[in-house]
Amino acid sequence: MGVYSRVLNRLLIPLHNTVRRRQYSRHRAFLEQSQWWPPERLREFQWRELQKLLRHAFTTVPYYRQKYSEAGISFDDVRSWEDFSRLPPLTRQEVDRFRQELCSTEYRGALVPDATGGSSGVPTRFFITFESYDWRTAATQRAYGWSGCDLGERTLYLWGAPVGKQTFWRRKKLDLFHKIRRELVINTFAQTEWFWDQVWLQAKAFRPRFILGYVTSLEQFLAYARRHEARLQGLRAVLAAAEPVYDELRNMTQDILGVPLFNTYGCREFMSIAAECEQHQGLHVNAENILLETKQPASLGPSEFLVTDLHNWGMPFIRYEIGDVGICDPHPCVCGRGLPRIGAIEGRITDVLRAEDGRIVPGIFFPHVAKDVPEISQFQVEQKSLAHIVFSVVLNRPLSEKSRSLLETECTKAFGDRTRLEIREVESIPLRPSGKRRVTIGLAQHN
């Protein structure tokens, strides 16, 4: 950790937390210690936090009271992990349909609205609390820290951009936020050769020690570097997010940039769920904040993940069907951390899309936009040609002109004005054989 990063983490951020009465620094300090606990102690901590959360949900959350009552389950019935596994899961559809009833009637703090586009094509809108936000940001920074990427280290983000128009002061606030954290955030939702020329010029001037980005954006970044024999001095690691990581990307990162790649796994509902440590043998779950289960035992192969947020008391997520499939690894990691691990993640593939002028648009672009359109319940994107994209949507109410304009405007930003977006209202979106929806269908699927 560099001098600036130490000052930021040990002085400026704690001071800021004290002034604003926030708990990020306290949680981060706790997590740095608890990751080395033995698995049994971590499991005991999870159970204590879970018991508090369940008592709160059974007592103050109308939807859970009704849902569990109809299942014939009371709080006193949940006395073991086996009892907990009998609680009926929470679905994305329930969150959208019963969002208000899922909020605690006795929570006195502020509820912060948030949303996700959904890797399976189902946007989800929800609320979090500031306490939960502090837990999840602390867990996220610890997970990034396993690669050496801590707050204050110069980090290049090959990321998305805020949807819609931003006010002048909002832009200034974000600019200051990134400047203090020494982050260069580049919107990679429209990629051309000229675009990557500019990215590399900015990257060389910025001199990042770490790069964090969507998998498809990292692939294009590396491909450019290979074509032009471009290099970055002082780079220490690359962190990948949002899409599956395969050995080819790891090998490209090592061969072209000379640094290791660290895989991360998360979502908007919970932020960081798991990440790789320096051993690169599966992903450690942030177990102090997240309880991750699979519907079936690991011995039966890949199974759907269920996630419980242990600290979002404003709108609890209990045994939430996140829509991803994977395998949990019961064996300890040689790094010595007691945190449980995910052995493999499957089923989060989004296809690359292309514009008529040659630019590349990551498939995650549409989930990023759809999360800000409240009328959308489900969606699927199919690129019919370079000049024609069909955006099929299942609506919960008629699409407003404001939402239609937002979709068209953001599409034009990403694809240019020669690509037509056809918004097609449908009754349902077909499922894949795996039971998940195909979010994007690129041109390659038609060839």
C-alpha positions in Angstrom: 0.0 0.0 0.0 1.4 3.4 -1.1 1.8 6.4 1.2 -1.3 8.2 -0.3 -3.4 5.0 0.1 -2.3 4.7 3.8 -3.2 8.3 4.5 -6.6 7.9 2.8 -7.5 4.7 4.5 -6.1 5.4 8.0 -6.8 9.1 8.4 -9.0 10.8 5.8 -11.7 8.1 5.5 -12.0 7.4 9.3 -12.3 11.2 9.8 -15.0 11.4 7.2 -16.8 8.5 8.7 -16.7 10.1 12.2 -18.1 13.4 10.9 -20.9 11.6 8.9 -21.5 8.9 11.6 -20.8 6.1 9.1 -19.4 2.7 9.9 -17.3 1.8 6.9 -13.9 2.0 8.6 -15.1 0.0 11.7 -16.5 -2.7 9.4 -13.4 -2.8 7.3 -11.1 -3.2 10.3 -13.3 -6.0 11.6 -13.3 -7.8 8.2 -9.5 -7.6 8.0 -9.3 -9.6 11.2 -12.3 -11.9 10.8 -11.1 -13.3 7.4 -8.5 -15.3 9.3 -10.9 -16.8 11.7 -11.4 -20.6 11.4 -14.5 -21.7 9.4 -16.3 -22.7 12.6 -16.0 -19.3 14.2 -17.2 -17.6 11.0 -20.2 -19.9 10.8 -21.0 -19.1 14.4 -20.9 -15.4 13.6 -23.1 -15.9 10.6 -25.7 -17.8 12.7 -25.8 -14.9 15.3 -26.3 -12.3 12.6 -28.8 -14.5 10.8 -30.9 -15.0 14.0 -31.0 -11.2 14.6 -32.1 -10.7 10.9 -34.8 -13.4 11.0 -36.2 -12.1 14.3 -36.4 -8.6 12.7 -38.0 -10.0 9.5 -40.6 -12.1 11.2 -41.5 -9.2 13.5 -41.4 -6.1 11.2 -41.6 -7.1 7.6 -45.2 -7.7 6.4 -44.4 -9.8 3.4 -42.2 -12.3 5.3 -44.7 -12.6 8.1 -47.4 -13.6 5.5 -45.1 -15.7 3.4 -43.7 -17.7 6.3 -47.0 -18.0 8.0 -48.5 -19.5 4.8 -45.6 -22.0 4.8 -46.4 -22.9 8.4 -43.1 -21.5 9.8 -42.6 -19.3 12.8 -39.4 -17.7 14.1 -39.2 -20.2 16.9 -39.1 -23.0 14.3 -35.8 -21.9 12.9 -33.4 -23.4 15.4 -30.7 -24.9 13.1 -29.2 -24.5 9.6 -31.4 -27.3 8.4 -34.5 -25.4 9.7 -33.3 -22.3 7.9 -33.0 -24.2 4.6 -36.7 -24.9 4.8 -37.7 -21.2 4.4 -39.1 -20.6 1.0 -36.7 -18.7 -1.3 -37.4 -15.1 -2.3 -37.6 -14.5 -6.1 -36.9 -11.4 -8.2 -40.5 -11.3 -9.2 -41.6 -11.0 -5.6 -39.1 -8.2 -4.9 -40.5 -6.2 -7.8 -44.2 -7.0 -7.0 -44.0 -6.6 -3.2 -41.3 -4.1 -2.9 -43.0 -2.0 -0.3 -44.3 -4.9 1.7 -40.7 -6.2 1.9 -39.6 -3.1 3.7 -39.5 -3.1 7.5 -42.3 -1.1 9.2 -40.1 -0.3 12.1 -36.9 0.7 10.3 -36.2 4.3 11.3 -33.2 5.0 9.0 -33.2 6.3 5.5 -33.9 3.8 2.7 -31.8 4.3 -0.4 -33.3 3.2 -3.8 -31.2 1.1 -6.1 -31.7 -1.2 -9.1 -30.1 -3.8 -11.2 -30.6 -4.8 -14.8 -30.2 -8.5 -13.9 -27.9 -10.9 -15.6 -30.9 -13.1 -16.5 -32.9 -10.3 -18.1 -35.2 -9.4 -15.2 -34.6 -5.9 -13.7 -34.9 -5.7 -10.0 -35.6 -2.5 -8.0 -35.0 -2.4 -4.3 -33.9 -0.5 -1.2 -30.8 -0.6 0.9 -29.8 1.1 4.2 -26.7 3.2 4.9 -25.6 0.5 7.4 -25.8 -2.1 4.7 -24.0 0.1 2.3 -21.1 0.5 4.7 -20.9 -3.3 5.2 -21.0 -4.0 1.5 -18.4 -1.3 0.6 -16.1 -2.6 3.3 -16.5 -6.2 2.0 -15.9 -5.0 -1.6 -12.7 -3.1 -0.7 -11.4 -6.0 1.3 -12.0 -8.3 -1.7 -10.3 -5.9 -4.1 -7.5 -5.6 -1.5 -6.6 -9.3 -1.9 -5.0 -8.3 -5.3 -3.4 -5.3 -3.6 -6.0 -2.9 -5.1 -7.0 -0.7 -2.1 -8.6 2.7 -2.0 -6.1 5.4 -3.1 -4.1 3.1 -5.4 -4.2 4.4 -8.9 -6.9 2.3 -10.6 -8.3 2.4 -14.1 -11.9 1.4 -14.4 -13.1 0.0 -17.8 -16.7 0.4 -16.7 -20.1 1.8 -17.5 -21.5 5.3 -17.2 -24.5 6.7 -15.3 -27.7 6.4 -17.3 -29.6 9.5 -18.3 -28.6 13.2 -17.8 -26.4 14.1 -14.9 -26.7 17.6 -13.3 -23.7 19.8 -13.2 -23.2 19.5 -9.5 -23.7 15.7 -9.6 -20.9 15.4 -12.2 -18.6 17.7 -10.2 -19.3 15.6 -7.1 -18.5 12.3 -8.9 -15.3 13.9 -10.4 -14.1 14.9 -7.0 -15.0 11.5 -5.6 -12.9 9.7 -8.2 -10.1 12.2 -7.9 -9.8 11.7 -4.2 -9.8 7.9 -4.6 -7.3 8.3 -7.6 -9.7 6.5 -10.0 -9.9 7.0 -13.8 -13.4 5.7 -14.9 -13.9 5.2 -18.6 -17.2 4.3 -20.1 -16.6 1.3 -22.4 -20.1 0.8 -23.7 -19.1 1.9 -27.3 -15.8 0.6 -28.5 -13.9 1.4 -31.7 -10.2 1.5 -32.7 -10.2 5.2 -32.2 -11.8 4.8 -28.8 -9.1 2.4 -27.6 -6.4 4.8 -29.0 -7.8 7.4 -26.6 -8.1 4.9 -23.7 -4.5 3.9 -24.0 -3.3 7.5 -24.2 -5.3 8.3 -21.0 -4.0 5.1 -19.3 -0.4 5.9 -20.1 -0.8 9.4 -18.7 -2.7 8.1 -15.6 -0.2 5.3 -14.9 -2.5 2.9 -13.1 -1.3 0.3 -10.8 -4.5 -1.7 -11.2 -7.2 -2.1 -13.9 -10.7 -3.2 -13.0 -13.3 -3.8 -15.7 -16.0 -5.8 -17.4 -14.6 -9.0 -19.0 -15.6 -8.0 -22.5 -14.0 -4.6 -22.1 -10.8 -6.2 -20.7 -10.7 -8.5 -23.7 -10.8 -5.6 -26.1 -8.3 -3.6 -24.1 -5.8 -6.6 -24.2 -6.5 -7.2 -27.9 -5.5 -3.6 -28.6 -2.4 -3.9 -26.5 -1.4 -7.0 -28.5 -2.0 -5.4 -31.9 0.0 -2.3 -31.0 2.5 -3.9 -28.6 1.4 -1.4 -26.0 2.6 -1.7 -22.4 1.9 -0.1 -19.0 4.7 0.5 -16.6 4.1 -0.1 -12.9 0.9 -2.2 -13.4 0.4 -4.8 -10.6 -2.9 -6.6 -11.3 -6.1 -6.7 -13.3 -9.5 -7.4 -11.7 -12.3 -8.8 -13.8 -16.1 -8.4 -13.1 -19.6 -8.9 -14.3 -19.0 -11.9 -16.7 -17.4 -15.3 -16.5 -13.6 -15.5 -16.6 -11.9 -18.2 -18.6 -8.3 -19.3 -18.8 -7.8 -17.6 -22.1 -8.3 -14.2 -20.5 -6.0 -15.1 -17.7 -3.3 -16.1 -20.1 -3.8 -13.0 -22.2 -3.4 -10.8 -19.2 -0.2 -12.5 -18.1 1.3 -12.7 -21.5 0.4 -9.1 -22.7 0.5 -7.1 -19.5 2.8 -9.3 -17.4 0.4 -9.2 -14.4 -2.0 -11.7 -12.8 -5.8 -11.5 -13.2 -8.1 -11.7 -10.2 -11.7 -12.8 -10.7 -14.5 -11.1 -8.7 -18.2 -11.9 -8.4 -21.0 -9.6 -7.3 -24.2 -7.8 -8.2 -26.0 -4.6 -7.5 -28.3 -6.2 -4.9 -25.3 -7.0 -2.7 -22.2 -5.5 -4.3 -19.3 -7.9 -3.7 -20.3 -11.5 -3.1 -16.9 -13.2 -3.6 -13.4 -12.7 -5.1 -10.2 -14.5 -5.7 -7.2 -14.3 -3.3 -3.6 -14.5 -4.3 -3.9 -18.3 -4.7 -6.5 -18.1 -7.5 -8.2 -21.3 -6.4 -11.9 -20.4 -6.4 -13.5 -17.2 -4.9 -13.8 -16.4 -1.2 -17.3 -15.5 -0.1 -17.6 -12.3 2.0 -19.3 -14.5 4.6 -19.5 -11.9 7.3 -22.0 -9.9 5.2 -23.3 -12.5 2.8 -24.7 -16.0 3.4 -24.5 -18.0 0.2 -26.2 -21.3 -0.3 -26.9 -23.6 -3.2 -30.3 -25.3 -3.7 -28.6 -28.7 -4.1 -25.5 -30.2 -2.4 -22.1 -29.6 -4.1 -21.9 -33.4 -4.7 -24.7 -33.1 -7.2 -22.9 -30.6 -9.4 -23.8 -27.0 -10.3 -26.8 -25.6 -8.5 -28.7 -22.2 -8.2 -27.3 -19.8 -5.7 -29.4 -18.4 -2.8 -28.1 -15.3 -1.1 -29.0 -13.7 2.2 -27.8 -10.2 3.0 -27.2 -10.3 6.8 -27.2 -6.5 7.3 -29.9 -4.9 5.0 -32.6 -4.5 7.7 -34.5 -1.9 5.8 -35.5 -4.4 3.0 -34.2 -7.8 4.0 -33.1 -10.3 1.2 -33.5 -13.8 2.7 -32.6 -16.8 0.6 -32.8 -14.7 -2.6 -32.7 -16.5 -6.0 -30.0 -14.4 -7.6 -30.3 -16.2 -10.9 -26.8 -17.5 -11.1 -25.6 -21.1 -11.0 -22.4 -22.4 -9.6 -20.5 -24.9 -7.3 -19.4 -24.3 -3.7 -16.0 -25.7 -2.7 -16.0 -27.2 0.8 -12.2 -27.5 1.0 -10.1 -24.9 2.8 -7.8 -22.5 0.9 -4.1 -22.8 1.3 -4.0 -19.0 1.9 -5.2 -19.6 5.5 -8.5 -17.6 5.3 -11.5 -19.4 6.8 -13.9 -17.8 4.4 -16.0 -20.3 2.3 -15.3 -20.6 -1.4 -17.1 -20.8 -4.7 -15.4 -23.3 -7.0 -17.0 -22.2 -10.2 -19.7 -19.8 -11.5 -21.8 -20.6 -14.5 -24.6 -19.0 -16.4 -23.7 -15.3 -16.5 -22.8 -15.0 -20.1 -23.8 -11.9 -22.0 -22.9 -11.6 -25.7 -21.0 -8.8 -27.4 -23.0 -6.5 -29.7 -21.7 -4.5 -32.6 -22.5 -1.2 -34.2 -22.6 -0.4 -37.9 -19.5 1.7 -37.7 -17.5 -1.1 -36.2 -17.6 -0.2 -32.6 -18.1 -3.0 -30.0 -20.8 -2.8 -27.3 -20.6 -5.2 -24.3 -23.8 -7.2 -23.8 -24.0 -5.9 -20.2 -24.9 -2.5 -21.7 -28.6 -3.3 -21.9 -29.0 -4.6 -18.3 -27.2 -1.4 -17.2 -29.8 0.7 -19.0 -32.9 -1.4 -18.3 -32.4 -1.1 -14.5 -33.5 2.6 -14.8 -36.7 1.9 -16.7 -39.3 1.0 -14.1 -41.9 -0.3 -16.6 -39.7 -3.2 -17.6 -40.3 -6.6 -15.9 -38.2 -8.8 -18.3 -36.2 -8.1 -21.4 -34.1 -9.7 -24.1 -31.9 -8.1 -26.8 -31.4 -9.6 -30.2 -29.2 -8.0 -32.8 -30.8 -8.8 -36.2 -28.2 -6.9 -38.2 -25.6 -4.1 -37.7 -28.4 -1.6 -38.3 -31.2 -3.3 -36.4 -31.5 -4.3 -32.7 -34.8 -5.8 -31.3 -35.3 -5.0 -27.6 -38.1 -7.3 -26.5 -39.7 -6.2 -23.2 -42.3 -7.6 -20.9 -44.0 -4.5 -19.3 -45.7 -4.1 -16.0 -47.4 -0.9 -17.3 -47.3 1.0 -20.5 -43.9 2.4 -21.5 -43.8 6.1 -20.9 -42.4 8.5 -23.5 -39.7 9.5 -21.0 -38.6 5.8 -20.7 -38.8 5.2 -24.4 -36.7 8.3 -25.0 -34.2 7.2 -22.5 -33.8 3.8 -24.1 -33.4 5.3 -27.6 -31.0 8.0 -26.4 -28.7 5.6 -24.6 -28.8 3.2 -27.6 -27.8 6.0 -29.9 -24.9 7.0 -27.5 -23.6 3.4 -27.6 -24.3 2.3 -31.2 -24.5 5.6 -33.1 -27.4 7.0 -35.1 -27.3 4.4 -37.9 -28.5 1.6 -35.7 -32.2 1.4 -35.1 -33.6 0.2 -31.8 -36.9 -1.6 -32.2 -38.8 -1.8 -28.8 -41.0 -4.8 -29.1 -43.6 -5.5 -26.4 -44.1 -9.2 -25.7 -46.1 -11.4 -23.3 -43.1 -13.4 -22.2 -39.4 -14.1 -22.8 -38.4 -17.8 -23.6 -36.1 -19.6 -21.2 -33.0 -21.5 -22.2 -32.7 -25.2 -21.5 -30.8 -24.3 -18.3 -33.8 -22.4 -17.0 -32.2 -19.0 -17.5 -33.1 -16.3 -20.0 -30.7 -15.3 -22.7 -30.2 -11.6 -22.1 -28.5 -10.8 -25.4 -28.2 -12.6 -28.7 -25.4 -11.2 -30.8 -24.8 -11.5 -34.5 -22.5 -14.4 -33.9 -25.5 -16.5 -32.8 -27.0 -16.0 -36.3 -23.9 -17.1 -38.3 
